[in-house]
């Protein structure tokens, strides 16, 4: 059995130009699950994606795809998301939006571009992780193992 590092080249300059850890982790997980199912072996997979933690970076094409969504600024996005959560009744009645964000309009164009790229990059990181998890779920369904699989998702909450 291949360990999680056996397929990786030595040294940071040895990686292909388009290498992205999140995609690699998903591919390795899919390969592992495929092998276990094909061999009829019960399995436990712990898939710990590093995304979306620092450093905030993603393939340029994925970031470019996300950029237009964030050009409106964080206040507009925050207000839209808050309204959607209220409509879906995700938030308790009477919930209020709190924001410590600087006013988007008061930021320079350069600061707005920087924030837009950061938000788009973060979104791209999450999308790539989501794509890999989706492929893994599709595999489980295709192989008839989805209903026999327990999937736990956990995120670390930082308390301030």
Secondary structure, DSSP 8 states (H G I E B T S, - for coil): ---TTTTS-SSGGGS-TT--HHHHHHHHHHHHHHHHHHTT----------TTSSS----HHHHHHHHHHHTT-HHHHHHHHHHHHHHTT-S-TT---------GGGS-HHHHHHHHHHHHHHHHHHHHHHHHHHHHHHHHHHTT-GGG------------
